[in-house]
């Protein structure tokens, strides 16, 4: 009796101290590992960035004005009331009546478009403001989850503000919908698929007033031909296929530059990371030569001394509306040149009217002389406003590396980072807790026992419900729910009714059983319960 | 006559009992809303805590579903969850060192950028889902005994599919 009591007491102590899973939200950190990784870097090469700041400085007065204007734009007031309210925030020039008049017309056109689109929106996601010239500001307002004629869309309200006598007013407003951006990207992809390398621009606005939005085919061709050997695409893959994709460029032969953020993303998700150039040559990454987190840059050594280093120009010489060019590939199906316009440079950060997709991050920005002046960063993609970090800070490192033999350029092995970032799984416990006599009945349903040949990981029978978990060891590209067609065909033939379907789950029923087939992670899960 | 009367009473009582029991045991839908997120859950779950977070316990199996929000600095607005997930998961794993990672997936087709991580310890499993919208992270975990994990998972998925994350500044 004493032994039994002791055993019970011991069990109680053990189980009461077994810690259940728990998450203290206050203990969650979002940047500690990245800082740790950078500390592990080989410090042979440093990237100094004096004066560089990646933070935005907000102009509160302008933000307040913009919020009021957005409120008026999206209110349910009549057009007459909206126009009247908007006049309080319009730009009036004391010196230039024509400018005032044209501003008035732009606002009328803008409000007409807003009215036609029947927009409903409650929340401003973000406001980005860029100053250019002494008296001009451009403000981009991002509104997600808006309804445009009852359809959910992201919309972007852009306002060119001008200042007169110390007061800003709206000069030129316009609206963009996410569909417009998707159409543009779709056109770019189609050109790539056809092998066309001369692309265009999404940009329709000339902030300098010179009206020179387009660029000649000759210039595009020249920049493309002179720099196509200097650009690369970077791909991250695991067993399921490609999962990360971005851009980069050669600092010198055998050494490429991309963003630290993209590199981290690939470390997290990808088992294999490789680089390819425009000729289709593929290279492995040996390791990290240098990196600077705040500057969002990583310099990598590839396994061959190939490629052509870029010529780095000076971003400080750029002027408003100067054209900037990018050569890369959206689908890894062919490289294409596209372009946008420079707005301003602040603390080493370029603000541009250049529509970028996620795969453009890390890509080089060339000036009209074909020199690199910046590399795209992911602060704002899928937006008319985008950012790039000045490549001025890489000049020194480029000079050092150019004077070294490729074989002598030291690096920290890629594997050093991967073991900290890419986590392999532990082996999952496998069991089958269904008694034979129970299984003999259930395995006949839809000939389940023979039709599903995936490895069975867990099987249980609890409260009259059979639960089966199978591992989808085919491919991550094939959702588990598509691997049961023979089984479900048998169910239908056996008189089961197909009662529910979505991307994750199918339900079949007859008078006796309800069968739920679902996919979760890379498992196929089948639940059978009495109806 | 008397026999018919009794028969009628029994029938009426049976009908009342049937409807009464059906009503009592019907599954109803509840919702939780705060400044950060909203979810709907059914009455098979009971609320353990609903102050600035939602913690639910499954009535039949004692499984736990816990949904919390972590608001980040606005500078994280446009940073992909891909860039943050390793740090977030590392923080979570440090709080649960006995649990072993057995599976993981990013969920690009979902409404929000999200990742799922599945852990196992003895005969328990814990699923961690992290969602990101703008500068808010929604951190979810679901823990259950392995034998009923997949059974209750269906209900958990139904709840998480109703998740709506609120971010941004109100316009009107």
Interface residues (C-beta under 8 A of the other chain):
Chain A: X19 X20 X21 X22 X23 X24 X25 X27 X28 X29 X30 X31 X32 X33 X34 X55 X56 X67 X70 X71 X74 X75 X121 X122 X123 X124 X125 X126 X143 X144 X243 X244 X261 X264 X265 X267 X268 X269 X358 X378 X379 X380 X381 X421 X423 X425 X426 X427 X428 X429 X431 X433 X458 X460 X462 X463 X465 X467 X469 X503 X504 X505 X516 X518 X520 X521 X522 X523 X525 X527
Chain B: X53 X60 X64 X66 X68 X69 X70 X72 X75 X76 X77 X78 X79 X80 X82 X83 X84 X85 X86 X87 X88 X90 X91 X92 X94 X95 X96 X98 X99 X100 X101 X102 X103 X104 X105 X106 X109 X116 X118 X119 X120 X121 X123 X124 X126 X128 X134 X137 X139 X141 X143 X146 X147 X148 X150 X151 X153 X154 X157 X166 X167 X168 X169 X170 X171 X172
